[in-house]
């Protein structure tokens, strides 16, 4: 994850929030569980602990509450999404053409709208880099 974090921090177009507190991540996970959603994966929690929200050239990694503006709140985004094919997946980010979800140990890059799987990986760094296009 360190390589991706360096690329984000060196990218002039990237906007990053300060890191999330561990207690905020744990509270978000409890709320996600209560709504029948998976917890934020441990590797993704490391990213949020460093930057609780990332925006880069139309792409976004969602933040845990309380999210700073202009970052979307992962809890609210998951409450609002209606999945056609990927019910139970956890939405973590998006760009203009894709969404990033996590389901059963795998990060999924899904085409926005059709939910067609474009890419799948078990690597959080690769998933974040893909959705942020870094």
Secondary structure, DSSP 8 states (H G I E B T S, - for coil): -HHHHHHHHH-TTEEE-----HHHHHHHHHHHHHTT-----HHHHHHHHH-S-EEETTEEE-B-SS--TTS-BHHHHHHH---SS-TT-EEEEE-SSEEEEEETTEEEEEETTT--EEEEES-HHHHHHHHHT-
